Structures are given as C-alpha cells and as structure tokens.
C-alpha cells in the first residue's frame, strides 16, 4: 500500500513540477514581450520626432528613404539587449488632383534568445499637412 501511495505522490509531484516550469516560461515571455512592446513604441515615437521635428514647419522627409535606423536607447538593465529597428517609407497619393504625402514608420524589437525570443512590431502612419 505504501509503495502505491509513494508512486501516486511521485506522479503528482512530477506533474506539479511541469506546471510550475510552464508558468515560469509563460511569465518570462510575458515580461520580455512587454519590454519589447515598449521599446518598439519608443522607436516609433523617435521616428515621428525625426519626421516632424519641433520648430520646423512640415515634415523632414530625409528620414523616409526605407533605410533601417537604430536609435540609441539604453536598454542594458532589461532582457532586451538591442535597439529598435525603425524604418520610414513615404507614399504619395493623388486625391482630386492634389498630391498627399503619407509616411509609414515601422519599429520592431526582438528580446530574449532561443525558445524565449519575443518580437514586437509597431506601425505608425502620419500625413503631411500642407
């Protein structure tokens, strides 16, 4: 009888260990995902401030050439060891024979490594006002 009880308790302990390990992995990915989301958001905001600098009328379209830029953002204390990759692309549309400039800023960040790797992408659209 005691052997059966020990085997049952052993199986229960093993299953509890698996559940706890799964919870730890889920929590790690959630924390890394949140850090990546906020860093991607900061990258998108950086792109907007480069596109529409303070004190300048209109957009500075020199940033919107499709080149990947990496703004310097300190992230040493977190699980994210890289800066966001920010890309700005300019689109021109004609509406009632009027040319309208649209800008798409995409910011992406990857945090963690291996099985705990998480990527977040944020996209912001802006329109130049004439």
C-alpha positions as protocol buffer text, in pm:
chain_id: "A"
residue {
  index: 1
  type: UNK
  ca { x: 0 y: 0 z: 0 }
}
residue {
  index: 2
  type: UNK
  ca { x: 279 y: 241 z: 89 }
}
residue {
  index: 3
  type: UNK
  ca { x: 450 y: 176 z: -248 }
}
residue {
  index: 4
  type: UNK
  ca { x: 129 y: 267 z: -433 }
}
residue {
  index: 5
  type: UNK
  ca { x: 96 y: 588 z: -229 }
}
residue {
  index: 6
  type: UNK
  ca { x: 461 y: 679 z: -300 }
}
residue {
  index: 7
  type: UNK
  ca { x: 413 y: 620 z: -675 }
}
residue {
  index: 8
  type: UNK
  ca { x: 97 y: 833 z: -682 }
}
residue {
  index: 9
  type: UNK
  ca { x: 264 y: 1113 z: -483 }
}
residue {
  index: 10
  type: UNK
  ca { x: 564 y: 1092 z: -718 }
}
residue {
  index: 11
  type: UNK
  ca { x: 344 y: 1134 z: -1027 }
}
residue {
  index: 12
  type: UNK
  ca { x: 161 y: 1425 z: -867 }
}
residue {
  index: 13
  type: UNK
  ca { x: 492 y: 1592 z: -779 }
}
residue {
  index: 14
  type: UNK
  ca { x: 622 y: 1545 z: -1133 }
}
residue {
  index: 15
  type: UNK
  ca { x: 308 y: 1699 z: -1284 }
}
residue {
  index: 16
  type: UNK
  ca { x: 324 y: 1989 z: -1040 }
}
residue {
  index: 17
  type: UNK
  ca { x: 686 y: 2049 z: -1144 }
}
residue {
  index: 18
  type: UNK
  ca { x: 584 y: 2057 z: -1512 }
}
residue {
  index: 19
  type: UNK
  ca { x: 307 y: 2308 z: -1440 }
}
residue {
  index: 20
  type: UNK
  ca { x: 546 y: 2531 z: -1243 }
}
residue {
  index: 21
  type: UNK
  ca { x: 804 y: 2519 z: -1523 }
}
residue {
  index: 22
  type: UNK
  ca { x: 538 y: 2611 z: -1778 }
}
residue {
  index: 23
  type: UNK
  ca { x: 425 y: 2905 z: -1562 }
}
residue {
  index: 24
  type: UNK
  ca { x: 784 y: 3029 z: -1538 }
}
residue {
  index: 25
  type: UNK
  ca { x: 827 y: 3016 z: -1918 }
}
residue {
  index: 26
  type: UNK
  ca { x: 498 y: 3199 z: -1971 }
}
residue {
  index: 27
  type: UNK
  ca { x: 592 y: 3472 z: -1724 }
}
residue {
  index: 28
  type: UNK
  ca { x: 937 y: 3516 z: -1884 }
}
residue {
  index: 29
  type: UNK
  ca { x: 784 y: 3555 z: -2229 }
}
residue {
  index: 30
  type: UNK
  ca { x: 525 y: 3798 z: -2096 }
}
residue {
  index: 31
  type: UNK
  ca { x: 791 y: 4019 z: -1936 }
}
residue {
  index: 32
  type: UNK
  ca { x: 1011 y: 4011 z: -2249 }
}
residue {
  index: 33
  type: UNK
  ca { x: 707 y: 4082 z: -2467 }
}
residue {
  index: 34
  type: UNK
  ca { x: 614 y: 4385 z: -2259 }
}
residue {
  index: 35
  type: UNK
  ca { x: 970 y: 4518 z: -2272 }
}
residue {
  index: 36
  type: UNK
  ca { x: 981 y: 4465 z: -2649 }
}
residue {
  index: 37
  type: UNK
  ca { x: 643 y: 4636 z: -2693 }
}
residue {
  index: 38
  type: UNK
  ca { x: 752 y: 4947 z: -2503 }
}
residue {
  index: 39
  type: UNK
  ca { x: 1086 y: 4962 z: -2684 }
}
residue {
  index: 40
  type: UNK
  ca { x: 909 y: 4931 z: -3021 }
}
residue {
  index: 41
  type: UNK
  ca { x: 671 y: 5207 z: -2913 }
}
residue {
  index: 42
  type: UNK
  ca { x: 967 y: 5428 z: -2821 }
}
residue {
  index: 43
  type: UNK
  ca { x: 1123 y: 5358 z: -3160 }
}
residue {
  index: 44
  type: UNK
  ca { x: 803 y: 5463 z: -3336 }
}
residue {
  index: 45
  type: UNK
  ca { x: 790 y: 5784 z: -3131 }
}
residue {
  index: 46
  type: UNK
  ca { x: 1155 y: 5851 z: -3213 }
}
residue {
  index: 47
  type: UNK
  ca { x: 1072 y: 5812 z: -3582 }
}
residue {
  index: 48
  type: UNK
  ca { x: 786 y: 6060 z: -3551 }
}
residue {
  index: 49
  type: UNK
  ca { x: 1009 y: 6317 z: -3380 }
}
residue {
  index: 50
  type: UNK
  ca { x: 1267 y: 6275 z: -3658 }
}
residue {
  index: 51
  type: UNK
  ca { x: 998 y: 6314 z: -3923 }
}
residue {
  index: 52
  type: UNK
  ca { x: 827 y: 6612 z: -3759 }
}
residue {
  index: 53
  type: UNK
  ca { x: 1098 y: 6795 z: -3560 }
}
residue {
  index: 54
  type: UNK
  ca { x: 997 y: 7072 z: -3321 }
}
residue {
  index: 55
  type: UNK
  ca { x: 1015 y: 7422 z: -3463 }
}
residue {
  index: 56
  type: UNK
  ca { x: 1002 y: 7309 z: -3825 }
}
residue {
  index: 57
  type: UNK
  ca { x: 701 y: 7359 z: -4046 }
}
residue {
  index: 58
  type: UNK
  ca { x: 618 y: 7039 z: -4235 }
}
residue {
  index: 59
  type: UNK
  ca { x: 792 y: 6706 z: -4244 }
}
residue {
  index: 60
  type: UNK
  ca { x: 1164 y: 6640 z: -4275 }
}
residue {
  index: 61
  type: UNK
  ca { x: 1138 y: 6365 z: -4537 }
}
residue {
  index: 62
  type: UNK
  ca { x: 1510 y: 6281 z: -4536 }
}
residue {
  index: 63
  type: UNK
  ca { x: 1444 y: 6004 z: -4282 }
}
residue {
  index: 64
  type: UNK
  ca { x: 1182 y: 5838 z: -4507 }
}
residue {
  index: 65
  type: UNK
  ca { x: 1406 y: 5659 z: -4754 }
}
residue {
  index: 66
  type: UNK
  ca { x: 1347 y: 5299 z: -4646 }
}
residue {
  index: 67
  type: UNK
  ca { x: 1680 y: 5271 z: -4461 }
}
residue {
  index: 68
  type: UNK
  ca { x: 1679 y: 5084 z: -4129 }
}
residue {
  index: 69
  type: UNK
  ca { x: 1783 y: 5312 z: -3844 }
}
residue {
  index: 70
  type: UNK
  ca { x: 1873 y: 5212 z: -3490 }
}
residue {
  index: 71
  type: UNK
  ca { x: 1816 y: 5494 z: -3241 }
}
residue {
  index: 72
  type: UNK
  ca { x: 2043 y: 5477 z: -2940 }
}
residue {
  index: 73
  type: UNK
  ca { x: 1822 y: 5375 z: -2648 }
}
residue {
  index: 74
  type: UNK
  ca { x: 1970 y: 5246 z: -2327 }
}
residue {
  index: 75
  type: UNK
  ca { x: 1830 y: 4901 z: -2253 }
}
residue {
  index: 76
  type: UNK
  ca { x: 2112 y: 4739 z: -2053 }
}
residue {
  index: 77
  type: UNK
  ca { x: 1903 y: 4665 z: -1745 }
}
residue {
  index: 78
  type: UNK
  ca { x: 1632 y: 4474 z: -1930 }
}
residue {
  index: 79
  type: UNK
  ca { x: 1615 y: 4149 z: -2123 }
}
residue {
  index: 80
  type: UNK
  ca { x: 1632 y: 4349 z: -2447 }
}
residue {
  index: 81
  type: UNK
  ca { x: 1992 y: 4398 z: -2550 }
}
residue {
  index: 82
  type: UNK
  ca { x: 1922 y: 4568 z: -2884 }
}
residue {
  index: 83
  type: UNK
  ca { x: 1779 y: 4896 z: -3002 }
}
residue {
  index: 84
  type: UNK
  ca { x: 1462 y: 4910 z: -3211 }
}
residue {
  index: 85
  type: UNK
  ca { x: 1490 y: 4892 z: -3588 }
}
residue {
  index: 86
  type: UNK
  ca { x: 1299 y: 5190 z: -3730 }
}
residue {
  index: 87
  type: UNK
  ca { x: 1209 y: 5222 z: -4099 }
}
residue {
  index: 88
  type: UNK
  ca { x: 1019 y: 5511 z: -4256 }
}
residue {
  index: 89
  type: UNK
  ca { x: 864 y: 5485 z: -4602 }
}
residue {
  index: 90
  type: UNK
  ca { x: 698 y: 5771 z: -4790 }
}
residue {
  index: 91
  type: UNK
  ca { x: 386 y: 5715 z: -5001 }
}
residue {
  index: 92
  type: UNK
  ca { x: 242 y: 5976 z: -5234 }
}
residue {
  index: 93
  type: UNK
  ca { x: -126 y: 5963 z: -5326 }
}
residue {
  index: 94
  type: UNK
  ca { x: -333 y: 6178 z: -5557 }
}
residue {
  index: 95
  type: UNK
  ca { x: -675 y: 6283 z: -5435 }
}
residue {
  index: 96
  type: UNK
  ca { x: -877 y: 6517 z: -5657 }
}
residue {
  index: 97
  type: UNK
  ca { x: -557 y: 6619 z: -5838 }
}
residue {
  index: 98
  type: UNK
  ca { x: -397 y: 6707 z: -5504 }
}
residue {
  index: 99
  type: UNK
  ca { x: -77 y: 6528 z: -5403 }
}
residue {
  index: 100
  type: UNK
  ca { x: -85 y: 6400 z: -5043 }
}
residue {
  index: 101
  type: UNK
  ca { x: 219 y: 6263 z: -4859 }
}
residue {
  index: 102
  type: UNK
  ca { x: 173 y: 5969 z: -4622 }
}
residue {
  index: 103
  type: UNK
  ca { x: 452 y: 5828 z: -4406 }
}
residue {
  index: 104
  type: UNK
  ca { x: 466 y: 5479 z: -4258 }
}
residue {
  index: 105
  type: UNK
  ca { x: 702 y: 5432 z: -3965 }
}
residue {
  index: 106
  type: UNK
  ca { x: 765 y: 5072 z: -3861 }
}
residue {
  index: 107
  type: UNK
  ca { x: 954 y: 4990 z: -3542 }
}
residue {
  index: 108
  type: UNK
  ca { x: 1048 y: 4634 z: -3446 }
}
residue {
  index: 109
  type: UNK
  ca { x: 1231 y: 4488 z: -3147 }
}
residue {
  index: 110
  type: UNK
  ca { x: 1336 y: 4133 z: -3063 }
}
residue {
  index: 111
  type: UNK
  ca { x: 1403 y: 4046 z: -2698 }
}
residue {
  index: 112
  type: UNK
  ca { x: 1536 y: 3728 z: -2546 }
}
residue {
  index: 113
  type: UNK
  ca { x: 1701 y: 3437 z: -2720 }
}
residue {
  index: 114
  type: UNK
  ca { x: 1631 y: 3081 z: -2818 }
}
residue {
  index: 115
  type: UNK
  ca { x: 1295 y: 2948 z: -2709 }
}
residue {
  index: 116
  type: UNK
  ca { x: 1229 y: 3266 z: -2506 }
}
residue {
  index: 117
  type: UNK
  ca { x: 1268 y: 3501 z: -2804 }
}
residue {
  index: 118
  type: UNK
  ca { x: 986 y: 3754 z: -2848 }
}
residue {
  index: 119
  type: UNK
  ca { x: 939 y: 4007 z: -3131 }
}
residue {
  index: 120
  type: UNK
  ca { x: 709 y: 4308 z: -3126 }
}
residue {
  index: 121
  type: UNK
  ca { x: 637 y: 4538 z: -3422 }
}
residue {
  index: 122
  type: UNK
  ca { x: 459 y: 4872 z: -3411 }
}
residue {
  index: 123
  type: UNK
  ca { x: 349 y: 5068 z: -3715 }
}
residue {
  index: 124
  type: UNK
  ca { x: 252 y: 5435 z: -3722 }
}
residue {
  index: 125
  type: UNK
  ca { x: 102 y: 5623 z: -4016 }
}
residue {
  index: 126
  type: UNK
  ca { x: 132 y: 6000 z: -4046 }
}
residue {
  index: 127
  type: UNK
  ca { x: 6 y: 6251 z: -4302 }
}
residue {
  index: 128
  type: UNK
  ca { x: 175 y: 6573 z: -4400 }
}
residue {
  index: 129
  type: UNK
  ca { x: -50 y: 6874 z: -4376 }
}
residue {
  index: 130
  type: UNK
  ca { x: 7 y: 7140 z: -4638 }
}
